[in-house]
Every structure is written in C-alpha cells, then in structure tokens.
Amino acid sequence: MKHIVSLSGGSASAVAADRVIKRYGSENVTLWFADTLWEDEDLYRFLEDLEMRWEKKIVRHTEGRNPLKVAEDRKLIPNSWAAPCSHILKQIPFKNFLEEQEKPVTVHLGLDWSEEHRHAKPKEIYESLEGVTVDFPLMWKPLPLMSYTKLISEEWNIKAPRLYALGFPHNNCGGRCVRQGGAEWIRLMKHMPERFEEVRDWEQEQRAKGGPRANRSILKDRGGDETTSITLLELEERNTTTQMDMFTYQGDQYGCFCEY
C-alpha cells in the first residue's frame, strides 16, 4: 500500500505527514506540495526543515501561474464564493499525480475534527479514482494535546512558519489568500503592506475593465442588514479613519486551508 500526503505548507498538514510516516514508514510515503508561486518565502524554509526531519524529499509541483493570474485568465475577481485557484493550482494537479501512481493508494489530508464538515468533498474528488482512498491522520487517536505550531516548535525543534507568529491562522499564499476575511487583510495591511497594496491595486485594475468584474470584490461587508461588496481600497480607507470591527468583513474566516 502506498501512502501520499498532500502538504499545504502549514502546520496541520505537517503534523499529519509526521503521523503517517511514523505509522507506515518513510519508505512507503510520498510527500506532495503544490506551489502557487505566491507563497511566503519562510514557507520554503519550513519545507526544507521538514525534509531534514523526515530525511525525505518533498515532491513539488507548480502549474506556472499564481492565484491572481488564474483569476485574471478567468475574467473574475476571486472571493470566498468563487476562487478557482485552489481547484486549478492544487486539486487538478494532485488528481493528475494520483492517476499516475500504482494502486492501491491512500491519500492523507491535514484536516482535523474542527473541519469535519470539509471531509466529504476531498473524499468525493479523490475516491472517484479507482484504487484511491482518503484518510485524515489528525483524526487518529490519541489526538494531539497541544496546538500544531507549538508541537512543531517545542517537540520537533523546528520554527513554525512566521505567518502564525504574525497572527495569521493559515500559511497560504503569503498571507494573501483570496478567501480569507477582513481580519486577515487588515493584518496583512499592518505587517506586509506591500503585499496588501499589490492585491488592492490588482483588484482596482480588474474592476476598471468593466463587465461582470466591475461590481465584484474580494471581500464582503456583512455589517448591516445586507451583504455588500467592499474593495480592499475601501477597507483600507475605513481602517485609516475609524477603529473597525475586523470580523465584520468576512470571507472564509480562516483562509482557504488548501490541503487538498
């Protein structure tokens, strides 16, 4: 039986991979990572540290575009309701990779009990392939007794990805996940203003092209009776004039967590 772990570059999928390696042996495990070409540079340091811990190379794949280029080619502004980047840059390449593998294969994903509502979709996607089953190592007992970042730092002696220390709940796309909520965009504005400005300006450029994009935005304002669009430019302007409730402006609050 071959075991393949989909690594996101975050702490959860790293702990999941560690559990798989300990249970089945390194020689029976393949580690796979999809690079969106939009990652924080510290993510690559983290992957190298993991390779040294496991004494095993990680298979790295890139489709060739970053999430903004994918969205631009689709003529849309992505948000939590419509973000093709995960599907195109991660899910499709991973499924293609699985099709090439000798079967049977077990795919291991870094989703735990707090994300049980997300277990069904990847099982549907990957178990549609003959000889492929999906498992969730973070559901194996005993469950970890500390946070994944703390386990990595204190038990593995590996520095967790720096985005966590800055307050981000994910390590996706250098803090620019298009599915994340307003709290993370404000956090990005504070800690990495050049990255915020990059996406802010891109969003304005796409809206200026007209058509369906003219009234779309990455974020939604859910502070009133109706949900309305709010651009990152508007978010920035509001943030400079008033103390905002960061959690009023939500996407998918905890980022996209693209482990699959």
N, C-alpha and C positions, 0 to 999 in steps of 0.2 A: 504494500500500500504506500503510495506516495502522498506526501503532505505539503501543501503550498500555502504560505501565509502571505496575505496582502498587507503590506506595510504602508501606513499613511505618512509616516514621519513623525507621528505623535506618540505620546506616552502609552496610551491604551493598546495600540496595535503592537508596540514594542514588548509590553508585558505579555500580551497574547502569544507572540512569537517565542518568547523565552519559555513559556509553559509548554508549547508544542515541542520545542527542541528537547526539553528535559524529559518529556513523556515518550517521544518516539525516536530520539537520537538525531544528531545533526545530519548524519549521512542520509537520512530519509526525508529531510525537509528542504524545500526550496523557498527562498525569501524573495518577494517581488515588490518593487516600488515603482509607481508612476510619477514621473517628474513633470509638473505642469509648466516648468520654466518660469515660474513666478514665485518660487519658494524663498523663504528667508535663508540667508547664507549659513546660519547656525544649524539649520536642518541637516545640511550635508555633513557638518562636523559630527552631529549626533549619529547619523548613519554610519560614519566611519568608526565611531566609538563602539557602536553595536557590532560591527563586523569584527572588531578586535575582541570583544567579549565572547562572541559565538565562534570565532575563528572560522568565519564563513562569509563569502562574498554575497552581496545582495544583487539580484538581477534588477537592473534599472532600465526603464523604458520611457521614451518621450515621443509624443505624437508629432511634435515640431511646432506647435502653437501654444500660446498661453491663453488663459480664460477670456481675456478681452478680445483677442484676435478671433477666437471661436465665436463669440457673441457678435462681433462686427461682421464676420462672414455670414452669419445667420440673420443679419439686419435686425437685431434686437438689443435691448438693454436688459441684462440679466438681473434677476432678483430671486427671492426665496420661492416664488411661484413658478419661475421659468429660468432655469440655469442649466443649459446643455453641457457646460464644461465638464462636470463630473462624469456624465454619460459618455461623452466623446473622448475625453482625455484619460479616463480611468477604466470605466466599466467595459467599453468595447474592446480596448487593447487587452485587458485582462481576460476577457472571454475568449478572444482570439488565441491568447497564450495557452489557456486551458485546453482549447481544441487540439493543440499541437502535442499535448502531453500523453504519455502512455497511461492508460486507465487500468484499475480504478484510482481515483484521486479524491482526497479530502481537502477542501478549501477551508482555511481558518481565518476568521474575521475578528477584529478587535471591538466588538460590540458587547456590552455587558448588560446586567439586569436593569439598569436605568434606561436602556434603549431597546427593551424587548419589543416595542412597537415597530422597530425598524428591522427585526429579524426576518420577517416574511418575504420582503422584496428581494434581497440578495439570494435567498433560497430559491425563489421562483426563477430568478435570472440564471443562476449557475447550475441548479439541479435540472434545468431543461436540457443540459448536455448529458448524454449517456455516460454513465460511469463516474459522475461527479456528485459528491455530497458536500454539504456545508455544515461546519461546526463553529461553536463560539467558545473558545478556551477560557474566556473571562467568566463563563458561567460554571466552569468546573469547580467542584468543591475540593479543598476549602477555598472560599473566596478570599481575595487579598484583604488584609486587615488595615491597610493604610492606602493613601492616595497613590496613584501610579507614579506621579512625579516624585513623591517622597521615597517610594520604594526604589526607584531608579537612582536617586541621589544618595540615599543612605545605605542601601544594601548592595547596589551594584557599583557604587563609587563613580558614577557617570553623571556629568552635569546634564540636567534636563534641558530641553530646548528653551532658549531665552524668552520666547513669547509668553510662556507660562509665568515667568517671573514678572513680566510687564502687566499681567492681569488678564491676558487672553485665555479663554477656555479651550483653545484649539491651537494647532501649529500648521494651519492650512494657508497656503498662498501668501506667505509673508505677512499675515495679519489683514489681508485684503479680500477675504472670502466674500463673494458677492451675495451669499445667502445669510450672512451674519446680520445682527441687529444694530441699532443705533449706538448702543453702549460700546460695541467693539469699534465702530467707525470713529466715535469720539476719542476712544483710547488710541486708535491709530493716529488721529489728528494730533494728539498730545505727544506721543512718543516717536512717531515716524512721519512727520508732516510731509516730507517729500513723496512718500507712498500715497498718502491721502490725496495730495494735490494731483498726482498722476491720474488717479481714478476719477476724481472730481472733474478735472478738465476733459477727460475722455468722455464722461457722461454728457457734459455740455456739448461737446462736438457731435456726438451721436444724435442728441435731441435736435440740434440745428439742421440735421439732414432731412427732417420732416418725416411725413408718413406716420406709420404706427409708433415710431420711436419718439415722436415729438412730445407726447404726454406721458411717456414711461419714465420710471426712475428705479434706482437700485433699492431704495428704502420706501417704506410705507409709514405714514403717520396715523397711529391708532389712538391718538389722544382725545378725539372728540366722539361725536355720535357716529361719524362715518370714517371709513378708512380712505385716506387720500395719499397721493404720491408726494414724496418730498425728496428733492435732489440733494446730493451731498453739498452743493453750494449753499442751498437753503439751510441745511443742517449746520454748516459752518457759520453762517450769518447769525442764526439763532443762538448758537453756542457762545458767540462773542458778545451778545447783547443781554443774555439772561442766563440764570442758573437752571439748566434744563433737567427734567426727569429723563435720564438716559434711556430708561426702559420703556418710554412711550413710543420710541421709534424702533420698531422691531421688524426684523426679517425672520430668519430661523434662528432664534435667540442664541443658540450655542454653536453657530457656524455650521458648515456643511458636514464636517467629520466624514470625509470621503474615504472610509476604509475599504469600500468595495467598488 
